[in-house]
Amino acid sequence: MNFSQLASDTTLATASPIAGVGIHIASLAVWMRATGLDTTGLHVRGLSGGQSNPTFLVQTAKQSFVLRKQPSGELLPSAHAIDREYRVMQALAGTGVPVPRMVAWCDDASLLGTRFFMMEFIRGRNFINPTLPELSVAERKAIYADVNRILVALHDVDYRAVGLETFGRQGNYFARQIDRWSRQYRSSEGSRIEEMEALMAWLPAHIPDGDETCLVHGDLRMDNLIIHPTEPRVVALLDWELSTLGHPLADLSYFCMSWCVPPDLWRGVAGVDLTAMGIPQEHAFVEDYCRARGIGAIRHWDFYLAYNLFRMAAILQGVAARAAAGNAAAADAASMEAKVRPLAELAWRCARRSKAQ
């Protein structure tokens, strides 16, 4: 059904932080009623965050929801996979991984310009800064411990039992991912960065032996978590766009990348007095994870860090390219390109350290 043909031309043009992105509110109301939702008092506003997919708070007189949609314009191959976000969160309902309840999926791009889905709104706190400066030492300790618990719970999910056996390819994960992000980087690169060139040659030649397949989030960092309104525990893990079947150490090292990155570069804790803050040391966080999953010490740890720093540099280069094309969701997207080179330099430093071991 083409819902836009059933609605008037009334449009809600949302204000910052999602500049230039609007919602055709009358069309949305028709679709919501068709899914059985009451639209009395319907109001929509843009939410901050989400470099990739525009995100909105949808409120009615009785309920609140979150709407996630693809951005408009030409998209990079395999990017903005909100259908995968919807599928994986729906599958994880009832597991030990906290996710919002999925409400409905809409594949009709004529309705709001691109495909979208709606989920319940989870009330809580969201922290962009992983040092959690607003919180007490005890709260920081508890939250980092809960993040570790969620990583373990996610990687222990029986993905076949929850219907995700076709959610990705099994095996050879790092080779496929390095190839993917190298191609993504090439499709959006700006000026030549020697460290990125070196990494694209070094990483595929130094993938550690051993393979394991589990469900991975792909973007598990502090600002993709919702913390309980008053308690130091995670109530929702969001932004599953990059989730797939993959290697658990890719997820673990992605979160641990924060210990390599200075706060003024990209949401890191490098150089911070971790003991005084109540934030665990990187090695302690990794050891807790290994103990909980019953695995031994991790070899070639610097490879995994180098891989994720390279991957983040490639992602941010893509964000910058979308900003230049005028279809990036977040207001700070244009500044992302300045972070690519420093992240690549950090990645190459990890690679050199790995070679020396």
C-alpha angles and dihedrals in degrees: 000000000000099000093185089069090060097052137067124251093261109137131187107216104204120219128228136338089050098042116190095013118111137177123225091227098188091054090047090052092053091050093047092052090049089056091051099259124138111237099191108141093007113188130168131194135169121257124217121244128041109107089193113037125032110244129200139188109229114196132184131177091274110021145036126214139175120231120202121190138173116258120251124250133047111334132205115253113279092000126129094027097175091157087066091049090055094045097050096046091048089051093049095056108123096018126109090266111094112229134155120260111262114234106184145328125226120201094176105105091186090071101066100359095264137033118280146170136213128220137172118281111245113210115221146089128302122199122196094182109072091206087070093214093181093063138075125254091254092051093050091051092050095047094049089048090052092050088054090050091052093049089053093045092050094049091047094055112119095233092191092054092053093049100257100116089117095044092104145340119286122234135007089058101155095048091052094045095047089051092047096050092042089056092044090051092049091051092056107023122137123189117003115272112197094203091056089051090050093047094051088057099039103044100060090047095053106045108145120244119256130062136214132172127213139136110287128192096211096205106046106156135134097267092057091062130087113214121207111267093247108004128074097243137102116253099176140018111207142183102053096170093119097042119126142133106296149123117313093220089063089062095042094049091045091060090042090053084085090075089060098049126077116233092243092056107046126336096298140139101215111137094017120128093249096180093054091046095049092240114138121244114255094249091050092051090050093047091052090052093049092048093050092049094042096239131134131246114306117247123207092022092161090060091059091049092048090050094052095044088051090048092050091050089053092048093051091048087056091049090052091050091052089050090053089050091050099243105098116123103215126070093228095051094108091061093058096087091067089063096053098079096046091049090049090051091052090048092051090048088056090047092052090048089051091051090053093055 
